[in-house]
Amino acid sequence: MQQAAPLEAPVPDDPARTDMVWIPGRTFRMGSDSHYPEEAPSRFAALDGFWIDARPVTNRDFAAFVDATGWITQAEIAPNAADYPGADPAMLVPASLVFTPSDGPVDLRQISGWWRFLPGAQWRHPLGPGSSIEGIEDHPVVHVAWRDVVAYAVWAGGDLPTEAEWELAARGGLENAEYAWGDDFMPKGKPMANTWQGRFPFENTLEDGWVRTSPVGIYPANGYGLVDMIGNTWEWTRDWWSSSSPADARSKACCAPKNPLGGEETGSIDPRDPARITRKVLKGGSHLCAPSYCRRYRPAARHAQPIDTSTSHVGFRLVVRPGQAGL
């Protein structure tokens, strides 16, 4: 593990958005050859500098957006039956996916063992009807689908990061480190991010003190001063999902693609999905990632998310690129 040398480049004027951190442009190695196959191959990418939110968008932030615009999120709208051929009519209601611990060990290949499609669950009611965001205003907003984060970005004057931008920022200036803070997951036994401890999905020993999301910024910032890049909630990126990288992805640093945007919209569809919903790349892992399941609490890790789907463990943050408009 090495500390990357910063590039000698002027930092542009602050963006209109507050609480953003400047990430200097550079060429870096992204991905990994040591973990899940979709992270491979490790490859170079060359990026221009950009600003990124120091923390995820919170419930308080999102409430300000809704108050200003009257935005209605995907989870608050009944799906159109024509878009979901063969769907159970009982599922065509305003709803979202909520993590529900199982009573004991379950088949970890079947996510239905811990996800519940809950009518009435949405960003204001993260655990369903009767729950609220009172007291958790500084937690990351959840139950936001792709259309919701795009609308917020347009309103806020930003954009969603590409996968490469997100990963460069998450690495915090470190080269070839496993985690955003180094190579030890819990240095000296200290939790560095909100993840799952114990046997997933029924036993959480709460070594980090949190059952679900946590307030942003209670864990140490990475080398760039960014908090919650790992754990707490997954974060949306602009890239379309692809389970593999381009054939020439092992390019030399001198020939690295510039500001890459991965995947293709049509190629992001799960062939098993009759509704043919396109998918985006999520990064960072969440409070549900555990050593026994989903070891994706690393900068290189990635996950596919259908653009119409919201859950209780997915949020986002924005970037601003100098001289570039938002979405």
N, C-alpha and C positions, 0 to 999 in steps of 0.2 A: 504494500500500500504506500502510495506516495502522495504528497500534496502537489496539486497541479500549479505550475507557475502561471501567475496572472498575465494576461496580455496587456501591453502598454497601449491603451486606447482611452480617449477622453470619455467621461461619463456624460451623456446628454442631459439636458435640462430635465427636471423632475416631470413625470407625467401628471395629467390633471388629477388622476386618482391618487389618493393618499395611501400610506402604509404599503408601498411597493419597494422592492429591492432590485437593484440593477445587477444583472448577470452578464459579465463580459463575454463577448463572442470568442469562440475558440473551437479547435478540433478536439474531439474526445472519443473514447471508446465506449459504446453503449451495448446493451445486451449482455448475455452470459452464455458460456458453453458448459456450465457446471450444474444447472438446475433444470427447470422445465423446458421441454423441447421448443416451445414457442418463443423462448427468449434468445435462441441461437439463430445464427452464429453471432458471436461477439464481433462488432464491426465499428468502423469509424464514421463519424458524422461531423460536419463543419457547420457551425451556427454563428449567425450574427448576434450581437448583444440584444438583450430585451429586458423589460421590467416584468416582475412577477409579484403577485400578492404575497406578502410575508406570511399570511395565514389563510386557511380556507374561508370561504364565504360563510358567515354565521346566520343563525336564525334571526338575529337582530337586523343584519344586513338585508336579508331576503324580505323581511317584513317591511322594511323601508321601500324596497322595490315594489312590492305588492300594493302598499299604500299609495304610492305615486302613480302606478299604472293600472291598477285593478286586475292584474294578471291572474288568470285561473290556470293552475298547474294540470299536467296530464293526469295525475292521480285523482283530480276532482271532476273529471269528465268521463262519462260512460263511453266505452269503446263502441265504434261503429261495427255492427255485425258483419257488414260487407267486407271489412278488412281482415276478419278472422273466420275464414270458412270452417264450418264444423264445430265452432266453439260452443261450449255449454252456455246457454242463455244466462244461467246463474252467475257466470263469470263476467258478463258484459255490464258491469256496474262500476261506478267510481271506487277505486281500490288501489292498494299498493302492497308490496311484499314486506312482511315484518318478520324479523328473526324471532323464533320461538324455540327455546331450549327443549330438547327431547328429554324423556324420563330416564333414558339410559342409552347404552351404545346402539347405534344404528348403522346401516350400510352407508359409508361415506361417499359412495358413488351415486346416491339418491338424495338430491338436495331437498326433496319434499319432506325429508325427515326433520328439517328444522326451519323451512320457510313456509309461512302461512300467507295466502292471498286474502287480505283482510279488507272488506268493504269499510269505507270511512277513514282508512289510514291515509294520511297526507302530511305535508310539511308542518301544518299547525297541530296535527294530532298524530305524532310519530309512532305511537303504539296503538292507534286506533281510536274510535269514539271514546270519549271520557278522558283521554290523555291530552296534554297540552305542552306548549314550549315554555310555559311559565317556570322560571327558575333555571332554564337551560338556554337562555338567549345567546350566551357566548359559546354554545356548542355549534359544530358545523351543521348547516341546514342539510336535511336528508329528504328522501322521497321527491327528488327532482330528476325528471327525465331530460333527454337531450333538448327538446324544444324549450324547456324551462330554462336551462342554463344558457342557451343561445339568446333567449329574450333578455335575460339578466345582463349578459355581456353587451348587447346592443344598448340597453339603457345606461349601463355604467361606463360605456366608452372603452371597452376592452375586447378581448378575444379569449378563446380557450387555447391553452398551450398545445403545441404539437407534442407527440410522444417524445421526440428528441429533446425539445426544449424542457419538458417536464423532467426528463431523466437527468439532463445536465444540471438543472437547478437542484434536484434532489441529492445528487452526489456531493454537493457542498464543497466542491473543489478537490475532492479526493479522487485519486486514480486507482482503479482496480480494487476498491474496497467492497466487501460484501454488503455492508449496510451504509446508511447515510452518515454514520458517525464513526465507522471503522470496521474491523473484522470480528469483533466480539459482540454477539447479540445482546447480552446483558453484562456489560463490563462491571466487574466487582459486584455482581448480583443486582445491579441497578437497572430497572426498566427504562428504556430510552424512548418508548413509544407505547401507545395504547393498543395492545394486542391481547390475544386470548391465552391464559395460562390454565393448564389442566387438560382434561380429556374432552375434546370437542365432540358433539355439541351439547353435552349434558352437565359437565362439571367445569366450572370456572373458579379457580382458587383465588382469583382477585389479588394477585401479588402487586398489580399496578393500581388497585383500588377502584377500578371501573368495570361495571357490568356491560354498559353499552358505550355511547359516545362520551367524550370528556371535553371540558372547556378547552378552547384552542390556546396553545402556548404554555401549557403546564409542564411539558417535557422540553428538554434542552433543544435550542435551535441548532441547525447544522452549520457548516462552515460559512455559508452565505447569509446566515441570520434568518433562515426560513424555519417555521415551526410546522409540525404535523404533516410533513411530506410523507412520512411513513406511519401506518396505522391510523387509528381513529376512524376515518372514512376513506374509501376509494375515491379517486378523482377522475372526472371526465377529461379526455383529451380530444383533439380534432381528428386524429388518425382513424381511418377505417380499419377494422380488424382484419388481420391476416395471420394465419397460423404459422407462416414461415416468412423469412426475409428474402429479398431479391437474390438471385443467383450470384451476383457480383458483390454481395454485401461485405465480403471480407476484404474490401478494397484497402489499399495502403493509405496511410494518413494523408499523404500528398494528394491523393485522388478521391478523397472522401466527398460524398454528395453534399451539396450546399443546402442548408435549411430543408431537410427532407420532410415530406408529408407522406406517411406510409399508407399502404393499402388502396383498394378500389371499392367504391360503393357496392357494386353488384357482387364483387368477390367476398364481401363481408358477411353474406347471408349464410346461415347455418343450413346445410342441405336437408336436414331433418325437419326444418320448420315449414309447415304448410302455408303459413301466413307470409313467409319470405320477408321477415323484418330485418333490415340492415343493422349492423352492429358497429360500435365504436370501441376504442381501446381505453380501458381504465388503468390507472397506475397507483401504486403506493400501498396496497393492502388496506385492511381495516381492523377494527377491534375484534373481528371474528377470525382473523388469521392466527393459526396455532402451529406449534412444531409438529403436531400429529396430523394436521390438515391445513392445506393452503399456506405453504411457507413462502408467501408472496409479500412479506414485509421488507422488501429490498428494492433499490432503485431500478434494477434490471427487470423486475417482475412485471407482468402485464396480464390483463384479463379482458374477455369480450363481454360487452354489454349491449343488448338490444336497445335501439334508440327510443322505443316506446315504453320502456320498463323503468320503474322507479322502485327503490328499496330503502330499507332503514339503515343502510350502511354505505351509501354512495353520495358524495358531495362534489365540490369543485372549487377552483380558484381561477383567477384571470391573469392574462399577460397583456402588456402593451408593447408594441414594437415601434421604435422611432420611425416617424414618417409614414406610418402605415395605419390605415383605418381599421376599425374592428371588423366583425363578421359581415 
